[in-house]
């Protein structure tokens, strides 16, 4: 997760050298790319409870088969994205980037189109990594990503600025470099994770009943991701009314907050894998211990990051901005205020992350979907709209308004876990497939 965060972090650092307009445009385009990919991403992550619970129950063939079907789904989404990349990028950025300058809008369209073209490699990467994590083999995904990460840095640097005789692709170079690095990571991961011997029962064969279960389980994550990401994209569009400088600072702050959120997500992911496996083994008390362990680590880590944001917010934001350009001093001051807001909700967010992942791993994914959508659209969007259009606040006020969603969501997820309803959500169909062994 740290490596994943650094990819976006370094891309933004390099794009920031092109100027505030480029940084703001790429920031908006990144949000739109994430929004478009959020539905297939949520569906692919939805395989985790299925795979981990069947793996814990001892049915390795079924676990492997569900992972293969999720990979087929990733391939289909990647092909669709490749075909629609150009028209989708132009349409979306003409609508969402209406307040951008013509140059900034062209930057945004170029970046978004390239991201969509290469999204298939990323989605297939996600599907393989999710299967490996669910079967207690996270080191393979980590190794592939760490090997590909220097490639992302080198290619983005070369392609953005046109070094070593290469043409300067500008913002497109950042998306192209990341796409090529994702492809390399995918190839390495598939090679490292390949079965060492033939699997019995042809688990790679397409079976509609298993694809249907992948779709049924994943659709809650897909709907939740797309609606929550849609809410965030809408809020980012509102922030666009505050100007290009606000968009640039917003994107820089998002990258900084990822430094606390993504490692916490990694810890919660690890806990979720154990929770799913323990539920498959019919050991709910062990699942509860795993949840509490991941919660403690997340809370301590995110609180420490909040202290760093509180005292060093302006210094951190300044890393992304080009000194002496435009409203540099205003951007630095605004960035410090935004990071103060982020510092306030770190502890609450740690509870939301841990309990959200725990409930989904236990099979209580419908509840997670409903609460996530409700908090985003009933709280965050209306509050952000009021801050921008009614009270005429600035970017820092928008970030402060997220505190309501974060702490309310945390309280609801905590209450749901304490209710014990998740103990009745086991997803394994006992007796449908005899326990068997899948080659590792």
ZIQUIUR-V432470 format. One record per residue. N is the residue number from 1. RES is the residue in one small letter. SS is DSSP state (helix for helix, strand for strand, loop for the rest). PSI is psi in radians with two decimals (* if undefined). OMEGA is omega in whole degrees, 0 to 359 (* if undefined). Layout:
# ZIQUIUR-V432470
[[N;RES;SS;PSI;OMEGA] [N;RES;SS;PSI;OMEGA]]
This chain:
# ZIQUIUR-V432470
[[1;x;loop;-0.63;177] [2;x;helix;-0.74;179] [3;x;helix;-0.74;178] [4;x;helix;-0.75;180] [5;x;helix;-0.70;182] [6;x;helix;-0.49;177] [7;x;helix;-0.91;178] [8;x;helix;-0.66;181] [9;x;helix;-0.85;183] [10;x;helix;-0.67;176] [11;x;helix;-0.76;181] [12;x;helix;-0.63;176] [13;x;helix;-0.79;182] [14;x;helix;-0.76;179] [15;x;helix;-0.59;178] [16;x;helix;-0.45;177] [17;x;loop;-0.29;178] [18;x;loop;-0.21;178] [19;x;loop;2.88;183] [20;x;helix;-0.64;180] [21;x;helix;-0.79;179] [22;x;helix;-0.73;181] [23;x;helix;-0.78;179] [24;x;helix;-0.71;180] [25;x;helix;-0.81;180] [26;x;helix;-0.61;177] [27;x;helix;-0.83;179] [28;x;helix;-0.74;180] [29;x;helix;-0.61;178] [30;x;helix;-0.73;178] [31;x;helix;-0.72;180] [32;x;helix;-0.66;177] [33;x;helix;-0.75;178] [34;x;helix;-0.69;180] [35;x;helix;-0.78;181] [36;x;helix;-0.59;182] [37;x;helix;-0.06;185] [38;x;helix;-0.60;180] [39;x;helix;-0.94;177] [40;x;helix;-0.59;178] [41;x;helix;-0.80;179] [42;x;helix;-0.67;179] [43;x;helix;-0.70;181] [44;x;helix;-0.66;176] [45;x;helix;-0.34;179] [46;x;loop;-0.25;178] [47;x;helix;-0.36;186] [48;x;helix;-0.89;179] [49;x;helix;-0.71;179] [50;x;helix;-0.93;184] [51;x;helix;-0.82;184] [52;x;helix;-0.66;180] [53;x;helix;-0.72;176] [54;x;helix;-0.64;177] [55;x;helix;-0.76;178] [56;x;helix;-0.57;179] [57;x;helix;-0.15;178] [58;x;loop;0.00;181] [59;x;strand;1.45;185] [60;x;helix;-0.56;179] [61;x;helix;-0.80;179] [62;x;helix;-0.73;179] [63;x;helix;-0.77;179] [64;x;helix;-0.74;181] [65;x;helix;-0.74;178] [66;x;helix;-0.65;176] [67;x;helix;-0.72;178] [68;x;helix;-0.74;180] [69;x;helix;-0.60;175] [70;x;helix;-0.63;177] [71;x;helix;-0.74;176] [72;x;helix;-0.70;179] [73;x;helix;-0.70;179] [74;x;helix;-0.70;178] [75;x;helix;-0.78;181] [76;x;helix;-0.78;179] [77;x;helix;-0.67;180] [78;x;helix;-0.72;178] [79;x;helix;-0.72;178] [80;x;helix;-0.76;180] [81;x;helix;-0.67;179] [82;x;helix;-0.74;182] [83;x;helix;-0.66;187] [84;x;helix;0.08;188] [85;x;helix;-0.92;184] [86;x;helix;-1.00;180] [87;x;helix;-0.68;182] [88;x;helix;-0.77;181] [89;x;helix;-0.78;181] [90;x;helix;-0.81;182] [91;x;helix;-0.83;185] [92;x;helix;-0.76;182] [93;x;helix;-0.46;173] [94;x;helix;-0.53;178] [95;x;helix;-0.91;185] [96;x;helix;-0.49;184] [97;x;loop;0.55;184] [98;x;loop;-0.47;181] [99;x;loop;-0.02;178] [100;x;loop;2.73;173] [101;x;loop;2.79;179] [102;x;helix;-0.70;179] [103;x;helix;-0.77;180] [104;x;helix;-0.67;180] [105;x;helix;-0.68;178] [106;x;helix;-0.66;175] [107;x;helix;-0.81;184] [108;x;helix;-0.74;180] [109;x;helix;-0.80;181] [110;x;helix;-0.75;181] [111;x;helix;-0.80;182] [112;x;helix;-0.73;180] [113;x;helix;-0.77;181] [114;x;helix;-0.64;177] [115;x;helix;-0.71;181] [116;x;helix;-0.64;179] [117;x;helix;-0.68;184] [118;x;loop;0.14;183] [119;x;helix;-0.47;180] [120;x;helix;-0.74;179] [121;x;helix;-0.71;180] [122;x;helix;-0.77;181] [123;x;helix;-0.72;176] [124;x;helix;-0.66;175] [125;x;helix;-0.80;180] [126;x;helix;-0.77;184] [127;x;helix;-0.73;179] [128;x;helix;-0.75;181] [129;x;helix;-0.67;179] [130;x;helix;-0.71;178] [131;x;helix;-0.78;182] [132;x;helix;-0.69;178] [133;x;helix;-0.72;182] [134;x;helix;-0.42;180] [135;x;loop;0.44;174] [136;x;loop;0.62;176] [137;x;loop;0.95;184] [138;x;helix;-0.31;184] [139;x;helix;-0.49;180] [140;x;helix;-0.84;178] [141;x;helix;-0.71;179] [142;x;helix;-0.78;181] [143;x;helix;-0.77;180] [144;x;helix;-0.73;181] [145;x;helix;-0.71;180] [146;x;helix;-0.57;176] [147;x;helix;-0.61;181] [148;x;helix;-0.37;186] [149;x;helix;-0.82;176] [150;x;helix;-0.53;177] [151;x;helix;-0.73;178] [152;x;helix;-0.80;180] [153;x;helix;-0.86;184] [154;x;helix;-0.83;182] [155;x;helix;-0.76;179] [156;x;helix;-0.76;180] [157;x;helix;-0.81;181] [158;x;helix;-0.79;187] [159;x;helix;-0.55;179] [160;x;helix;-0.81;188] [161;x;helix;-0.07;177] [162;x;loop;0.90;181] [163;x;loop;2.83;177] [164;x;loop;0.68;177] [165;x;loop;-0.04;179] [166;x;loop;2.60;175] [167;x;loop;2.62;179] [168;x;loop;1.91;181] [169;x;loop;-0.14;180] [170;x;loop;-2.33;183] [171;x;helix;-0.53;177] [172;x;helix;-0.55;180] [173;x;helix;-0.61;178] [174;x;helix;-0.79;180] [175;x;helix;-0.68;181] [176;x;helix;-0.75;179] [177;x;helix;-0.74;179] [178;x;helix;-0.69;179] [179;x;helix;-0.75;178] [180;x;helix;-0.64;178] [181;x;helix;-0.68;177] [182;x;helix;-0.69;179] [183;x;helix;-0.72;178] [184;x;helix;-0.78;179] [185;x;helix;-0.71;179] [186;x;helix;-0.83;181] [187;x;helix;-0.76;180] [188;x;helix;-0.73;183] [189;x;helix;-0.75;179] [190;x;helix;-0.70;180] [191;x;helix;-0.76;181] [192;x;helix;-0.53;185] [193;x;helix;0.03;184] [194;x;loop;2.51;178] [195;x;loop;2.43;181] [196;x;loop;-0.25;176] [197;x;loop;2.96;184] [198;x;loop;2.44;177] [199;x;loop;2.43;179] [200;x;loop;2.54;174] [201;x;loop;0.16;179] [202;x;loop;1.11;182] [203;x;loop;-0.27;178] [204;x;loop;-0.15;179] [205;x;loop;2.44;181] [206;x;loop;2.25;177] [207;x;loop;2.10;186] [208;x;helix;-0.65;183] [209;x;helix;-0.58;178] [210;x;helix;-0.66;175] [211;x;helix;-0.67;178] [212;x;helix;-0.69;179] [213;x;helix;-0.66;175] [214;x;helix;-0.76;180] [215;x;helix;-0.76;182] [216;x;helix;-0.74;179] [217;x;helix;-0.72;185] [218;x;helix;-0.39;186] [219;x;helix;-0.52;177] [220;x;helix;-0.76;176] [221;x;helix;-0.67;179] [222;x;helix;-0.82;179] [223;x;helix;-0.78;180] [224;x;helix;-0.81;181] [225;x;helix;-0.79;185] [226;x;helix;-0.66;180] [227;x;helix;-0.68;176] [228;x;helix;-0.73;177] [229;x;helix;-0.62;176] [230;x;helix;-0.69;177] [231;x;helix;-0.76;179] [232;x;helix;-0.70;178] [233;x;helix;-0.68;178] [234;x;helix;-0.71;178] [235;x;helix;-0.70;178] [236;x;helix;-0.66;176] [237;x;helix;-0.71;176] [238;x;helix;-0.72;179] [239;x;helix;-0.54;176] [240;x;helix;-0.49;177] [241;x;loop;-0.29;178] [242;x;loop;-0.12;175] [243;x;loop;2.89;182] [244;x;helix;-0.63;179] [245;x;helix;-0.75;178] [246;x;helix;-0.70;178] [247;x;helix;-0.72;180] [248;x;helix;-0.78;179] [249;x;helix;-0.69;178] [250;x;helix;-0.80;181] [251;x;helix;-0.72;178] [252;x;helix;-0.75;180] [253;x;helix;-0.65;178] [254;x;helix;-0.77;179] [255;x;helix;-0.67;179] [256;x;helix;-0.72;180] [257;x;helix;-0.53;176] [258;x;helix;-0.49;180] [259;x;helix;-0.40;176] [260;x;helix;-0.66;185] [261;x;helix;-0.79;187] [262;x;helix;-0.74;173] [263;x;helix;-0.63;177] [264;x;helix;-0.70;176] [265;x;helix;-0.66;179] [266;x;helix;-0.75;178] [267;x;helix;-0.80;179] [268;x;helix;-0.62;176] [269;x;helix;-0.78;178] [270;x;helix;-0.75;176] [271;x;helix;-0.67;180] [272;x;helix;-0.67;177] [273;x;helix;-0.81;179] [274;x;helix;-0.71;180] [275;x;helix;-0.82;179] [276;x;helix;-0.74;180] [277;x;helix;-0.69;178] [278;x;helix;-0.64;176] [279;x;helix;-0.73;177] [280;x;helix;-0.61;179] [281;x;loop;-0.03;183] [282;x;loop;0.83;178] [283;x;loop;1.22;184] [284;x;helix;-0.53;179] [285;x;helix;-0.65;176] [286;x;helix;-0.62;177] [287;x;helix;-0.69;180] [288;x;helix;-0.67;178] [289;x;helix;-0.71;179] [290;x;helix;-0.71;179] [291;x;helix;-0.82;182] [292;x;helix;-0.61;177] [293;x;helix;-0.83;180] [294;x;helix;-0.61;179] [295;x;helix;-0.79;180] [296;x;helix;-0.78;181] [297;x;helix;-0.79;180] [298;x;helix;-0.79;183] [299;x;helix;-0.77;181] [300;x;helix;-0.81;183] [301;x;helix;-0.86;185] [302;x;helix;-0.56;176] [303;x;helix;-0.73;177] [304;x;helix;-0.71;178] [305;x;helix;-0.62;177] [306;x;helix;-0.68;177] [307;x;helix;-0.72;178] [308;x;helix;-0.78;178] [309;x;helix;-0.67;184] [310;x;helix;-0.75;186] [311;x;helix;-0.42;186] [312;x;helix;0.43;184] [313;x;helix;-0.85;182] [314;x;helix;-0.73;180] [315;x;helix;-0.70;181] [316;x;helix;-0.77;180] [317;x;helix;-0.61;183] [318;x;helix;-0.40;180] [319;x;loop;-0.52;185] [320;x;loop;-0.24;189] [321;x;loop;2.62;180] [322;x;loop;2.00;186] [323;x;loop;2.37;176] [324;x;loop;-0.06;182] [325;x;loop;2.31;173] [326;x;loop;-2.27;182] [327;x;loop;0.94;185] [328;x;helix;-0.86;182] [329;x;helix;-0.72;178] [330;x;helix;-0.72;181] [331;x;helix;-0.71;180] [332;x;helix;-0.80;180] [333;x;helix;-0.78;179] [334;x;helix;-0.69;179] [335;x;helix;-0.67;177] [336;x;helix;-0.70;179] [337;x;helix;-0.69;179] [338;x;helix;-0.74;181] [339;x;helix;-0.50;172] [340;x;helix;-0.74;178] [341;x;helix;-0.74;180] [342;x;helix;-0.64;180] [343;x;helix;-0.57;185] [344;x;helix;-0.56;186] [345;x;loop;0.30;180] [346;x;helix;-0.80;181] [347;x;helix;-0.80;178] [348;x;helix;-0.66;181] [349;x;helix;-0.55;178] [350;x;helix;-0.67;177] [351;x;helix;-0.74;181] [352;x;helix;-0.78;181] [353;x;helix;-0.87;185] [354;x;helix;-0.83;183] [355;x;helix;-0.58;178] [356;x;helix;-0.83;180] [357;x;helix;-0.66;180] [358;x;helix;-0.76;180] [359;x;helix;-0.74;180] [360;x;helix;-0.72;180] [361;x;helix;-0.56;180] [362;x;loop;-0.15;180] [363;x;loop;0.05;181] [364;x;loop;0.82;189] [365;x;helix;-0.44;178] [366;x;helix;-0.72;179] [367;x;helix;-0.75;179] [368;x;helix;-0.73;180] [369;x;helix;-0.86;183] [370;x;helix;-0.78;182] [371;x;helix;-0.73;180] [372;x;helix;-0.78;180] [373;x;helix;-0.75;181] [374;x;helix;-0.80;181] [375;x;helix;-0.68;182] [376;x;helix;-0.86;189] [377;x;helix;-0.44;180] [378;x;helix;-0.33;181] [379;x;helix;-1.09;190] [380;x;helix;-0.85;183] [381;x;helix;-0.89;179] [382;x;helix;-0.68;180] [383;x;helix;-0.73;178] [384;x;helix;-0.72;178] [385;x;helix;-0.76;180] [386;x;helix;-0.71;180] [387;x;helix;-0.78;185] [388;x;helix;-0.81;191] [389;x;helix;-0.37;181] [390;x;helix;-0.90;183] [391;x;loop;-0.09;178] [392;x;loop;0.81;178] [393;x;loop;-3.11;180] [394;x;loop;-3.01;184] [395;x;helix;-0.68;181] [396;x;helix;-0.63;178] [397;x;helix;-0.63;177] [398;x;helix;-0.78;179] [399;x;helix;-0.64;177] [400;x;helix;-0.59;182] [401;x;helix;-0.38;178] [402;x;helix;-0.29;180] [403;x;helix;-0.66;182] [404;x;helix;-0.83;180] [405;x;helix;-0.77;186] [406;x;helix;-0.83;184] [407;x;helix;-0.60;177] [408;x;helix;-0.79;178] [409;x;helix;-0.72;179] [410;x;helix;-0.77;181] [411;x;helix;-0.71;181] [412;x;helix;-0.79;180] [413;x;helix;-0.69;178] [414;x;helix;-0.78;180] [415;x;helix;-0.72;181] [416;x;helix;-0.75;179] [417;x;helix;-0.77;181] [418;x;helix;-0.45;180] [419;x;helix;-0.40;179] [420;x;loop;0.11;181] [421;x;helix;-0.49;182] [422;x;helix;-0.37;181] [423;x;helix;-0.29;182] [424;x;helix;0.24;187] [425;x;loop;0.31;182] [426;x;loop;2.38;188] [427;x;loop;-0.10;183] [428;x;loop;2.29;176] [429;x;loop;1.63;182] [430;x;loop;2.29;176] [431;x;loop;-0.24;180] [432;x;loop;-0.77;176] [433;x;loop;2.27;178] [434;x;loop;2.46;177] [435;x;loop;2.37;183] [436;x;strand;-3.13;183] [437;x;loop;2.27;177] [438;x;loop;2.40;180] [439;x;loop;2.40;181] [440;x;loop;*;*]]
